[in-house]
Amino acid sequence: MGEVIDVDFDALDQLADRLQSIKTMLENTKADRIADPGVFGDDKVSGAVHDFVDNWSQGRSRIIKELDQIVTVVRGAAKGYRETERGLNDNLSQTAAGAGGSAGPSSPAP
């Protein structure tokens, strides 16, 4: 007999929700809050912070795009597994109904 695959649909949904939450937090983060040049005084420090903020903004944008793709894939996987499971259950029910309503071994006649 084949191997059993057990997929936790709810865990996939929770993962997608958590990733979506992280994505939303990143979208709402304002990186320029720390970029006030007057706070750092020295031009070299201010320039380094400015460079960091620019790089972080670009990196954050890439992370947001990738998280969006991952959320889509995880939600699609959960949906696909659910539909497959539903289809298998429906098939099993139809097969059982066609065989006299019993999916298990037949019991001996009295």
N, CA, C and O atoms as a MOPAC input file, in Angstrom:
PM7 MOZYME 1SCF
protein

 N      0.83700 1    -1.17000 1     0.00000 1
 C      0.00000 1     0.00000 1     0.00000 1
 C      0.88500 1     1.23800 1     0.00000 1
 O      2.00700 1     1.18600 1     0.50400 1
 N      0.40300 1     2.36200 1    -0.56000 1
 C      1.18000 1     3.59400 1    -0.66700 1
 C      1.35300 1     4.29600 1     0.67200 1
 O      0.69700 1     3.97200 1     1.66100 1
 N      2.24300 1     5.25200 1     0.67000 1
 C      2.49300 1     6.02500 1     1.87200 1
 C      1.34000 1     7.00100 1     2.12200 1
 O      0.66600 1     7.45100 1     1.19500 1
 N      1.14100 1     7.30400 1     3.38100 1
 C      0.09600 1     8.25100 1     3.76900 1
 C      0.70600 1     9.64500 1     3.84400 1
 O      1.76400 1     9.83700 1     4.44300 1
 N      0.04400 1    10.59800 1     3.24500 1
 C      0.47100 1    11.99300 1     3.33200 1
 C     -0.54600 1    12.71100 1     4.19800 1
 O     -1.73800 1    12.73400 1     3.89300 1
 N     -0.06400 1    13.29000 1     5.27100 1
 C     -0.94500 1    14.01500 1     6.17900 1
 C     -0.58700 1    15.49500 1     6.11700 1
 O      0.50800 1    15.89200 1     6.51400 1
 N     -1.50200 1    16.29700 1     5.62400 1
 C     -1.27500 1    17.73400 1     5.49100 1
 C     -2.18200 1    18.45800 1     6.47000 1
 O     -3.39300 1    18.24100 1     6.48700 1
 N     -1.59400 1    19.30900 1     7.27500 1
 C     -2.34900 1    20.10100 1     8.23600 1
 C     -2.76400 1    21.41100 1     7.55500 1
 O     -1.99600 1    22.37100 1     7.50900 1
 N     -3.99100 1    21.42800 1     7.03000 1
 C     -4.48600 1    22.59000 1     6.29400 1
 C     -4.51200 1    23.83100 1     7.17400 1
 O     -4.15100 1    24.92300 1     6.73400 1
 N     -4.94100 1    23.65800 1     8.41700 1
 C     -5.01700 1    24.79900 1     9.33600 1
 C     -3.62900 1    25.38600 1     9.60100 1
 O     -3.48200 1    26.60300 1     9.70400 1
 N     -2.61700 1    24.53000 1     9.71100 1
 C     -1.24900 1    25.02000 1     9.92800 1
 C     -0.77200 1    25.81800 1     8.70900 1
 O     -0.08900 1    26.83000 1     8.86200 1
 N     -1.12500 1    25.37000 1     7.51400 1
 C     -0.76000 1    26.12300 1     6.31600 1
 C     -1.45800 1    27.48300 1     6.30300 1
 O     -0.84900 1    28.49400 1     5.95400 1
 N     -2.73300 1    27.50300 1     6.68300 1
 C     -3.46700 1    28.77000 1     6.75500 1
 C     -2.84500 1    29.70300 1     7.79500 1
 O     -2.70600 1    30.90200 1     7.55800 1
 N     -2.47400 1    29.14400 1     8.94600 1
 C     -1.84600 1    29.95900 1     9.99700 1
 C     -0.49600 1    30.50300 1     9.53400 1
 O     -0.16400 1    31.65600 1     9.81000 1
 N      0.27200 1    29.68800 1     8.83900 1
 C      1.55900 1    30.14100 1     8.31400 1
 C      1.34500 1    31.30000 1     7.34000 1
 O      2.04300 1    32.31200 1     7.41200 1
 N      0.39300 1    31.15300 1     6.44300 1
 C      0.10600 1    32.22000 1     5.47700 1
 C     -0.32100 1    33.49700 1     6.20700 1
 O      0.08900 1    34.59600 1     5.83200 1
 N     -1.14100 1    33.35100 1     7.24300 1
 C     -1.58300 1    34.51900 1     8.01400 1
 C     -0.40800 1    35.20200 1     8.71400 1
 O     -0.32000 1    36.43000 1     8.72800 1
 N      0.48900 1    34.41200 1     9.29100 1
 C      1.67000 1    34.98700 1     9.96800 1
 C      2.57600 1    35.71200 1     8.97500 1
 O      3.05300 1    36.81400 1     9.24400 1
 N      2.80400 1    35.08000 1     7.82900 1
 C      3.63500 1    35.71300 1     6.80900 1
 C      2.98800 1    36.99900 1     6.29700 1
 O      3.67500 1    37.99100 1     6.05300 1
 N      1.68000 1    36.97600 1     6.13800 1
 C      0.95700 1    38.18100 1     5.70700 1
 C      1.09900 1    39.28700 1     6.75100 1
 O      1.25000 1    40.45800 1     6.40300 1
 N      1.05100 1    38.91600 1     8.02000 1
 C      1.20500 1    39.88600 1     9.10600 1
 C      2.60300 1    40.51500 1     9.08400 1
 O      2.74400 1    41.72400 1     9.26300 1
 N      3.62300 1    39.69800 1     8.86500 1
 C      4.99500 1    40.20500 1     8.77100 1
 C      5.11500 1    41.15900 1     7.58600 1
 O      5.72900 1    42.22100 1     7.68600 1
 N      4.52400 1    40.76600 1     6.47400 1
 C      4.55700 1    41.60900 1     5.27000 1
 C      3.90200 1    42.95400 1     5.54800 1
 O      4.43000 1    43.99800 1     5.16400 1
 N      2.75200 1    42.92900 1     6.21600 1
 C      2.03700 1    44.16500 1     6.54100 1
 C      2.87200 1    45.05200 1     7.46300 1
 O      2.93200 1    46.26700 1     7.27200 1
 N      3.51500 1    44.44600 1     8.46200 1
 C      4.36300 1    45.22300 1     9.36600 1
 C      5.51400 1    45.87400 1     8.60000 1
 O      5.84000 1    47.03800 1     8.83400 1
 N      6.12200 1    45.12900 1     7.69600 1
 C      7.21600 1    45.70000 1     6.89900 1
 C      6.72300 1    46.83300 1     6.00400 1
 O      7.41400 1    47.83500 1     5.82200 1
 N      5.53000 1    46.66800 1     5.45000 1
 C      4.97000 1    47.71500 1     4.59200 1
 C      4.69900 1    48.99100 1     5.39300 1
 O      4.83700 1    50.09900 1     4.87400 1
 N      4.31600 1    48.82600 1     6.65400 1
 C      3.95500 1    49.97100 1     7.49000 1
 C      5.13600 1    50.58400 1     8.24100 1
 O      4.98800 1    51.61500 1     8.89700 1
 N      6.30800 1    49.95400 1     8.14600 1
 C      7.49600 1    50.46800 1     8.82200 1
 C      8.06300 1    51.65000 1     8.04400 1
 O      8.25300 1    51.59000 1     6.82900 1
 N      8.32100 1    52.70000 1     8.76500 1
 C      8.90500 1    53.88300 1     8.13900 1
 C     10.39600 1    53.91400 1     8.43900 1
 O     10.80300 1    54.27600 1     9.54300 1
 N     11.19700 1    53.54300 1     7.47600 1
 C     12.64800 1    53.47800 1     7.66200 1
 C     13.26000 1    54.86300 1     7.79500 1
 O     14.33100 1    55.01100 1     8.38400 1
 N     12.60000 1    55.87100 1     7.26000 1
 C     13.19300 1    57.19800 1     7.29200 1
 C     13.07400 1    57.87600 1     8.66000 1
 O     13.59700 1    58.97700 1     8.83500 1
 N     12.41400 1    57.26100 1     9.61700 1
 C     12.31300 1    57.83500 1    10.96300 1
 C     13.68400 1    58.01300 1    11.60500 1
 O     13.90700 1    58.97400 1    12.34100 1
 N     14.60000 1    57.09000 1    11.33000 1
 C     15.92000 1    57.16000 1    11.95400 1
 C     16.90400 1    57.93600 1    11.09500 1
 O     18.08000 1    58.03300 1    11.44600 1
 N     16.45600 1    58.48300 1     9.99500 1
 C     17.37600 1    59.10300 1     9.05400 1
 C     17.53100 1    60.61000 1     9.25600 1
 O     18.07900 1    61.28000 1     8.38100 1
 N     17.07600 1    61.15500 1    10.36000 1
 C     17.21100 1    62.58300 1    10.60600 1
 C     18.69200 1    62.92200 1    10.78700 1
 O     19.28600 1    62.53900 1    11.79500 1
 N     19.29300 1    63.62000 1     9.84400 1
 C     20.72600 1    63.88400 1     9.89400 1
 C     21.16300 1    64.66300 1    11.13100 1
 O     22.28300 1    64.47700 1    11.60600 1
 N     20.31800 1    65.51400 1    11.65300 1
 C     20.68200 1    66.31300 1    12.81400 1
 C     20.91900 1    65.49100 1    14.06400 1
 O     21.62200 1    65.93600 1    14.97100 1
 N     20.35700 1    64.32400 1    14.12500 1
 C     20.47800 1    63.47300 1    15.30200 1
 C     21.90100 1    62.95400 1    15.45500 1
 O     22.36700 1    62.77400 1    16.58000 1
 N     22.59700 1    62.71300 1    14.35900 1
 C     23.89700 1    62.05900 1    14.40300 1
 C     25.06800 1    63.03800 1    14.43200 1
 O     26.18000 1    62.66300 1    14.80300 1
 N     24.83000 1    64.26200 1    14.05000 1
 C     25.88000 1    65.27100 1    14.12200 1
 C     26.94200 1    65.10700 1    13.04900 1
 O     26.93000 1    65.84400 1    12.06300 1
 N     27.83200 1    64.18900 1    13.20700 1
 C     28.94400 1    63.97300 1    12.28600 1
 C     28.43300 1    63.59100 1    10.90300 1
 O     27.54700 1    62.74600 1    10.77300 1
 N     28.99200 1    64.21200 1     9.87900 1
 C     28.56300 1    63.94700 1     8.49800 1
 C     28.81700 1    62.50100 1     8.07500 1
 O     28.02600 1    61.91400 1     7.33700 1
 N     29.93600 1    61.92800 1     8.55400 1
 C     30.24600 1    60.54200 1     8.19600 1
 C     29.20100 1    59.59100 1     8.77900 1
 O     28.73800 1    58.67500 1     8.10000 1
 N     28.83700 1    59.81500 1    10.02900 1
 C     27.83300 1    58.96200 1    10.67700 1
 C     26.48500 1    59.16100 1     9.99800 1
 O     25.77400 1    58.20100 1     9.70100 1
 N     26.14700 1    60.41800 1     9.75900 1
 C     24.88200 1    60.71500 1     9.09500 1
 C     24.82200 1    60.07100 1     7.71200 1
 O     23.79200 1    59.51900 1     7.32300 1
 N     25.94300 1    60.14300 1     6.96400 1
 C     25.99700 1    59.51900 1     5.63300 1
 C     25.86800 1    58.01000 1     5.70600 1
 O     25.20200 1    57.39500 1     4.87300 1
 N     26.51200 1    57.41000 1     6.71400 1
 C     26.42600 1    55.94700 1     6.87800 1
 C     24.99800 1    55.52500 1     7.20100 1
 O     24.50000 1    54.52600 1     6.68200 1
 N     24.34700 1    56.30200 1     8.06600 1
 C     22.95000 1    55.99200 1     8.41100 1
 C     22.06000 1    56.15900 1     7.18900 1
 O     21.17300 1    55.34100 1     6.94500 1
 N     22.29100 1    57.20300 1     6.43300 1
 C     21.50800 1    57.43000 1     5.21700 1
 C     21.67700 1    56.26300 1     4.23200 1
 O     20.70300 1    55.78000 1     3.65500 1
 N     22.92700 1    55.82000 1     4.05000 1
 C     23.18400 1    54.67300 1     3.16300 1
 C     22.48200 1    53.41800 1     3.67600 1
 O     21.89700 1    52.66000 1     2.90300 1
 N     22.55100 1    53.21100 1     4.99000 1
 C     21.88700 1    52.04500 1     5.57900 1
 C     20.39200 1    52.09600 1     5.32400 1
 O     19.79100 1    51.09500 1     4.93200 1
 N     19.78700 1    53.25600 1     5.54400 1
 C     18.33200 1    53.39900 1     5.35300 1
 C     17.97000 1    53.14300 1     3.89900 1
 O     16.97300 1    52.47700 1     3.61700 1
 N     18.77400 1    53.67000 1     2.96300 1
 C     18.50000 1    53.41800 1     1.54100 1
 C     18.57600 1    51.92800 1     1.22700 1
 O     17.69700 1    51.37800 1     0.56300 1
 N     19.63600 1    51.27900 1     1.71100 1
 C     19.79100 1    49.84100 1     1.46300 1
 C     18.66900 1    49.05200 1     2.12300 1
 O     18.13700 1    48.11400 1     1.53000 1
 N     18.30900 1    49.42200 1     3.33800 1
 C     17.23500 1    48.72800 1     4.05400 1
 C     15.91900 1    48.89400 1     3.31100 1
 O     15.14100 1    47.94500 1     3.20500 1
 N     15.66300 1    50.09100 1     2.79600 1
 C     14.41500 1    50.32300 1     2.05800 1
 C     14.34100 1    49.43000 1     0.82700 1
 O     13.29400 1    48.85400 1     0.53000 1
 N     15.45300 1    49.31900 1     0.11700 1
 C     15.47900 1    48.45700 1    -1.07200 1
 C     15.31800 1    46.98300 1    -0.67000 1
 O     14.55700 1    46.24200 1    -1.29200 1
 N     16.03200 1    46.57800 1     0.36000 1
 C     15.92200 1    45.19800 1     0.84100 1
 C     14.53000 1    44.89000 1     1.34300 1
 O     13.98900 1    43.81400 1     1.08400 1
 N     13.95200 1    45.83600 1     2.06200 1
 C     12.59500 1    45.65500 1     2.59000 1
 C     11.59900 1    45.48100 1     1.44800 1
 O     10.68700 1    44.65800 1     1.53300 1
 N     11.77300 1    46.25100 1     0.38700 1
 C     10.87900 1    46.11700 1    -0.77800 1
 C     10.97200 1    44.72500 1    -1.38700 1
 O      9.96100 1    44.12800 1    -1.75600 1
 N     12.20000 1    44.21400 1    -1.48700 1
 C     12.37200 1    42.85100 1    -2.03100 1
 C     11.74600 1    41.81300 1    -1.10700 1
 O     11.09200 1    40.87600 1    -1.56500 1
 N     11.94800 1    41.98500 1     0.18400 1
 C     11.36900 1    41.04000 1     1.15500 1
 C      9.85200 1    41.05700 1     1.06500 1
 O      9.21700 1    40.00300 1     1.09900 1
 N      9.26700 1    42.23700 1     0.95100 1
 C      7.81000 1    42.37000 1     0.85600 1
 C      7.29000 1    41.63600 1    -0.38800 1
 O      6.29400 1    40.91600 1    -0.31500 1
 N      7.96200 1    41.81800 1    -1.51600 1
 C      7.54300 1    41.13800 1    -2.75200 1
 C      7.65000 1    39.61700 1    -2.60200 1
 O      6.76200 1    38.87700 1    -3.02400 1
 N      8.75000 1    39.16700 1    -1.99600 1
 C      8.93600 1    37.72500 1    -1.82500 1
 C      7.92800 1    37.14700 1    -0.83300 1
 O      7.41900 1    36.04500 1    -1.03800 1
 N      7.64000 1    37.87800 1     0.23400 1
 C      6.63100 1    37.41100 1     1.18800 1
 C      5.26600 1    37.29400 1     0.50700 1
 O      4.51700 1    36.34900 1     0.75500 1
 N      4.95700 1    38.25700 1    -0.34700 1
 C      3.68300 1    38.21200 1    -1.06400 1
 C      3.59500 1    36.95300 1    -1.92300 1
 O      2.55200 1    36.30100 1    -1.97300 1
 N      4.68600 1    36.61800 1    -2.59400 1
 C      4.71700 1    35.40700 1    -3.42300 1
 C      4.59500 1    34.15100 1    -2.55900 1
 O      3.88100 1    33.21500 1    -2.91600 1
 N      5.28900 1    34.13500 1    -1.42900 1
 C      5.24700 1    32.96400 1    -0.54200 1
 C      3.84600 1    32.77900 1     0.02500 1
 O      3.34900 1    31.65500 1     0.08800 1
 N      3.20400 1    33.87100 1     0.43900 1
 C      1.83200 1    33.78900 1     0.96300 1
 C      0.91600 1    33.19500 1    -0.09800 1
 O      0.08500 1    32.33900 1     0.20700 1
 N      1.06300 1    33.63900 1    -1.33000 1
 C      0.23200 1    33.12000 1    -2.42800 1
 C      0.46200 1    31.61900 1    -2.61700 1
 O     -0.49200 1    30.86400 1    -2.80500 1
 N      1.71800 1    31.18900 1    -2.56900 1
 C      2.04200 1    29.77100 1    -2.74700 1
 C      1.48500 1    28.93500 1    -1.59100 1
 O      0.91000 1    27.87000 1    -1.81900 1
 N      1.65000 1    29.40600 1    -0.36600 1
 C      1.17300 1    28.64700 1     0.79800 1
 C     -0.34600 1    28.54400 1     0.77300 1
 O     -0.90200 1    27.47300 1     1.01500 1
 N     -1.01900 1    29.65500 1     0.48200 1
 C     -2.49400 1    29.60800 1     0.40200 1
 C     -2.94200 1    28.68000 1    -0.74100 1
 O     -3.91700 1    27.94300 1    -0.59700 1
 N     -2.23500 1    28.72000 1    -1.85800 1
 C     -2.55100 1    27.83700 1    -2.98300 1
 C     -2.33600 1    26.37400 1    -2.63500 1
 O     -3.11900 1    25.51300 1    -3.03700 1
 N     -1.27100 1    26.09100 1    -1.88400 1
 C     -1.00500 1    24.70900 1    -1.46000 1
 C     -2.12000 1    24.21800 1    -0.55100 1
 O     -2.61400 1    23.10300 1    -0.72200 1
 N     -2.52400 1    25.04500 1     0.42000 1
 C     -3.60100 1    24.64800 1     1.33100 1
 C     -4.88600 1    24.39000 1     0.54500 1
 O     -5.58400 1    23.40600 1     0.78600 1
 N     -5.18500 1    25.27200 1    -0.38500 1
 C     -6.39400 1    25.10600 1    -1.20600 1
 C     -6.31500 1    23.83600 1    -2.04400 1
 O     -7.27800 1    23.07300 1    -2.12400 1
 N     -5.16300 1    23.61600 1    -2.66600 1
 C     -4.99000 1    22.42600 1    -3.50900 1
 C     -5.11400 1    21.13800 1    -2.72200 1
 O     -5.77800 1    20.19900 1    -3.16100 1
 N     -4.47500 1    21.08700 1    -1.55100 1
 C     -4.57400 1    19.89200 1    -0.70300 1
 C     -6.01300 1    19.67000 1    -0.23500 1
 O     -6.49500 1    18.53800 1    -0.20700 1
 N     -6.69500 1    20.76200 1     0.13200 1
 C     -8.09700 1    20.63200 1     0.55900 1
 C     -8.96100 1    20.07200 1    -0.56500 1
 O     -9.76300 1    19.16300 1    -0.35300 1
 N     -8.78700 1    20.62500 1    -1.76100 1
 C     -9.58700 1    20.16900 1    -2.90500 1
 C     -9.28400 1    18.70900 1    -3.24100 1
 O    -10.18900 1    17.94900 1    -3.58500 1
 N     -8.03700 1    18.32600 1    -3.14300 1
 C     -7.66100 1    16.93300 1    -3.39900 1
 C     -8.30100 1    16.01400 1    -2.37100 1
 O     -8.86100 1    14.97200 1    -2.71300 1
 N     -8.21100 1    16.41200 1    -1.10500 1
 C     -8.81100 1    15.60800 1    -0.03500 1
 C    -10.32800 1    15.49000 1    -0.22000 1
 O    -10.90400 1    14.41300 1    -0.06700 1
 N    -10.95500 1    16.61100 1    -0.55000 1
 C    -12.40800 1    16.60800 1    -0.77800 1
 C    -12.76000 1    15.69400 1    -1.94300 1
 O    -13.71500 1    14.91900 1    -1.86800 1
 N    -11.98600 1    15.78700 1    -3.01800 1
 C    -12.22800 1    14.93600 1    -4.18600 1
 C    -12.05700 1    13.46600 1    -3.86300 1
 O    -12.85600 1    12.63700 1    -4.29600 1
 N    -11.01700 1    13.13400 1    -3.10100 1
 C    -10.81000 1    11.73700 1    -2.70600 1
 C    -11.94900 1    11.23700 1    -1.82700 1
 O    -12.43000 1    10.11700 1    -1.99900 1
 N    -12.37800 1    12.07500 1    -0.88400 1
 C    -13.49500 1    11.68500 1    -0.01700 1
 C    -14.78200 1    11.50600 1    -0.81000 1
 O    -15.53900 1    10.56400 1    -0.57200 1
 N    -15.02900 1    12.41500 1    -1.75600 1
 C    -16.22600 1    12.29400 1    -2.59800 1
 C    -16.17100 1    11.01600 1    -3.43200 1
 O    -17.16900 1    10.30700 1    -3.56000 1
 N    -15.00800 1    10.73100 1    -3.99500 1
 C    -14.82700 1     9.51200 1    -4.78800 1
 C    -15.07600 1     8.27200 1    -3.94000 1
 O    -15.75000 1     7.33600 1    -4.37100 1
 N    -14.52700 1     8.27600 1    -2.74000 1
 C    -14.69500 1     7.14500 1    -1.83300 1
 C    -16.16900 1     6.94900 1    -1.47600 1
 O    -16.66500 1     5.82300 1    -1.43900 1
 N    -16.85900 1     8.06100 1    -1.21400 1
 C    -18.28400 1     7.98700 1    -0.88700 1
 C    -19.09000 1     7.44300 1    -2.05400 1
 O    -19.98800 1     6.62400 1    -1.85600 1
 N    -18.78200 1     7.88500 1    -3.26600 1
 C    -19.48800 1     7.41100 1    -4.45300 1
 C    -19.21100 1     5.93300 1    -4.70100 1
 O    -20.10600 1     5.17800 1    -5.08000 1
 N    -17.96500 1     5.53100 1    -4.48300 1
 C    -17.60300 1     4.12400 1    -4.65800 1
 C    -18.34300 1     3.26400 1    -3.64200 1
 O    -18.84300 1     2.18900 1    -3.97100 1
 N    -18.40800 1     3.74900 1    -2.40100 1
 C    -19.09800 1     3.00700 1    -1.34600 1
 C    -20.58600 1     2.92200 1    -1.64300 1
 O    -21.20400 1     1.87900 1    -1.42900 1
 N    -21.16300 1     4.00300 1    -2.13200 1
 C    -22.59300 1     4.01000 1    -2.45100 1
 C    -22.88200 1     3.05200 1    -3.60900 1
 O    -23.91700 1     2.38600 1    -3.62400 1
 N    -21.97500 1     2.98500 1    -4.56900 1
 C    -22.15400 1     2.08800 1    -5.71300 1
 C    -21.98300 1     0.62900 1    -5.33600 1
 O    -22.45300 1    -0.26000 1    -6.04700 1
 N    -21.31100 1     0.37900 1    -4.21700 1
 C    -21.07600 1    -0.99500 1    -3.77300 1
 C    -22.05600 1    -1.39300 1    -2.68400 1
 O    -21.76500 1    -2.26700 1    -1.86800 1
 N    -23.19300 1    -0.76500 1    -2.67200 1
 C    -24.20500 1    -1.14500 1    -1.69500 1
 C    -24.14800 1    -0.33200 1    -0.41900 1
 O    -24.77000 1    -0.69700 1     0.57900 1
 N    -23.40200 1     0.77800 1    -0.44000 1
 C    -23.39800 1     1.66800 1     0.70900 1
 C    -22.39400 1     1.33800 1     1.77600 1
 O    -22.37900 1     1.98600 1     2.82300 1
 N    -21.55500 1     0.35300 1     1.54900 1
 C    -20.56700 1     0.00000 1     2.56100 1
 C    -19.18200 1     0.07700 1     1.95200 1
 O    -18.88900 1    -0.55900 1     0.94000 1
 N    -18.33000 1     0.88000 1     2.60000 1
 C    -16.96100 1     0.98600 1     2.08900 1
 C    -16.08300 1    -0.06900 1     2.71900 1
 O    -14.97900 1    -0.32900 1     2.23900 1
 N    -16.55700 1    -0.68000 1     3.78400 1
 C    -15.74500 1    -1.67100 1     4.49300 1
 C    -16.02600 1    -3.06400 1     3.97900 1
 O    -16.80500 1    -3.24200 1     3.04200 1
 N    -15.39100 1    -4.05600 1     4.58900 1
 C    -15.62000 1    -5.44500 1     4.17300 1
 C    -17.06000 1    -5.84100 1     4.47000 1
 O    -17.65600 1    -5.39400 1     5.45000 1
 N    -17.59800 1    -6.67700 1     3.61300 1
 C    -18.98300 1    -7.07900 1     3.80400 1
 C    -19.08300 1    -8.05600 1     4.98600 1
 O    -18.20200 1    -8.88100 1     5.22500 1
 N    -20.17800 1    -7.92100 1     5.69500 1
 C    -20.37800 1    -8.82200 1     6.83500 1
 C    -21.12900 1   -10.06300 1     6.34300 1
 O    -21.88800 1   -10.00100 1     5.37600 1
 N    -20.90400 1   -11.18100 1     7.02000 1
 C    -21.55600 1   -12.43000 1     6.59400 1
 C    -23.07500 1   -12.32600 1     6.74100 1
 O    -23.58700 1   -11.65400 1     7.63600 1
 N    -23.75700 1   -12.98900 1     5.86400 1
 C    -25.21800 1   -13.00800 1     5.90600 1
 C    -25.68900 1   -13.79800 1     7.11300 1
 O    -25.06200 1   -14.79300 1     7.47700 1
 N    -26.79400 1   -13.37100 1     7.75200 1
 C    -27.29500 1   -14.10300 1     8.93400 1
 C    -27.82600 1   -15.45500 1     8.59200 1
 O    -28.27800 1   -16.18300 1     9.47700 1

